[in-house]
Amino acid sequence: MELKETEKRLLEAVSHIVENDGFTK
């Protein structure tokens, strides 16, 4: 259960970074 929450948070953080850095480049 804890791993799933961590994975979801990591995915959200990565998605945010990609949206900020990925779309900018």
N, C-alpha and C positions, 0 to 999 in steps of 0.2 A: 504493500500500500504506500509506504513512504517513497519507494523508488518511483512509483507512478507519478506522485506529486512532484518529485524532483525533476523527472523527465519533462513533465508539462511546463514547469517553470523554465527549464533550460530551453525548451523549444520556443517558448514565448520570448525569452531574451534573445535568442538567435534570430528569431523572426524580426524583432524590433531592430536589431543591429543590421540585418540584411536590408531592411526597408530604408534605413537611414544611410548606410554606406553603399549598399548594393545599387539602389536606385540613383544615388548621387553620381556614382562612377558610371 
